[in-house]
Amino acid sequence: MDVQTPGGSISKLVSGFPGLAIFEVDGCDFVESYRVAGQAVAKVRAGEGPALVHAHVVRPYSHSLSDDERLYKPAAEREREAERDPIRSTARLLVEHYGVSGEELDRIGAEVQAEVNEAAERALQQPQPAPERWADWIYASEPDPRSDRFASRPEAGDPAPKTMVDLLNACLRDEMARDERIVVFGEDVADASHEQALAEVKGKGGVFKVTFGLQRLYGARRVFNSPLAEANIVGRAVGMAMRGLKPVVEIQFLDYIWPAYMQIRNELANLRWRSGGQWSAGVVVRVPAGGYLKGGGPYHSQSGEVLFTHIPGLRVVMPSNALDANGLLRTAIRCDDPVIFLEHKHLYRQTHNKAPYPGPEYTVPFGKAATVRDGSDLSVITYGATVVRALHAAKRLADTGGGSVEVLDLRSLAPYDWDAVAASVKKTGRALVVHEDCLSFGYGAEIAARIADELFLDLDAPVRRVAAKDSFVAYAPVLEDVILPQVETILAAMKQLLAY
């Protein structure tokens, strides 16, 4: 412990946490541990805040079957630890102070050992899972966010077009009114750190204003700022979801999410699967992502969707327009799977992707692509900020008589709409996959490989990809333009494929 914890003590490490009561005790002393634990429980039950019981204990055997502690612990140290073994010390306590005989201790020990043996035997007799059930519990069976129940039409209402930020905010506002279990937290998402300040200030509501006004509407118990600690945000959300809440959390930039990656991969995504469906964590993690910012640089322009689509158990979504953002976020909130909801920063306030407010029940199913341009000569499969660039390239090609391009917006990346991809490629005979993240080992490689594998006989040309160069996104705008896919690079790839 002294070399595995900063300062050698977890108690010292958290001593500055406001409102946290810390109890330190010899965890090998049963009587003292019982007394201190009772104090901690009483404090919590009295509503006086959280408590940490730091019990100092020993490990009376090797770490695992493959570990031999004799290789690194001297005999004297192991003997000192054995003397502190709470089973030994509690047995001495019972004999010396409570008059328990050695024969009675032996009887209790034999009963416990028999109970353990019986439990082990029952476990060994349990049948192994059927091989065909390997996929059970990776995703929720109900509600299925891919189902037609999430396919709806926008309601007629105010025809004024709204930005992606506006419609994301509207979805959060609607869903929080519908479901009181929803809590929204993250870095700077509240209107003010202290609720009483709202009488004097306009309010922040996130760096991009997506959560603006929510704290004012629903209070600081449901909308609040978190510490600047991404692992804390996701880890806390997992625990809250297991207790029946519906956390919708924000990581301020995708560039900052990596401290939380262990929580996402090892705790959030596989909770239902490793518990056999007994537990789930339907957390929505909202993440502004992507570049095309003209000066965002390597710490504000990252794409990394493939690192999340590779994780079983996660749903990964990336809308390209305001209407889809509203409907997909509502589906994400209403399903019971964990969702990484990628919001492209460059698209937040664009005029080309505005839409009227579709009403509080508008949803879009996951895994259903949208054909945003019909065509007959070439299929472009894309998502996010490269959708509009592919559309511009397709129009320029058509305006010069170069060919008819079909553009498919995947909208959700895990699951993705393979049926729509296959139907389009079978129709056109050519496929170009376009995405913003790096080319090598990127998301497009999976789509391209599957097209080549399953649709080879339908192809009239090789499958091509256009993506970012294998580089970080540069701060200098001229370098960013070269690194990220542009209309010209997409257009050039279209012409090459059509000339094949």
MOSULJO-V856817 format. One record per helix or strand. SS is the DSSP state (~ for helix, > for strand). FROM is the first residue (numbers start at 1). TO is the last residue. Records with the same first field share a line. If there is no record, write none. Layout:
# MOSULJO-V856817
SS=FROM-TO  FROM-TO
This chain:
# MOSULJO-V856817
~=6-8  10-13  30-45  69-71  75-83  86-98  102-125  131-133  148-150  164-178  195-199  214-218  230-242  254-268  271-274  306-309  322-334  345-347  386-399  418-428  443-454  456-458  477-483  487-498
>=21-26  51-56  162-162  182-186  223-225  246-251  284-289  314-318  338-344  355-355  370-373  378-382  405-409  412-414  431-438  464-468
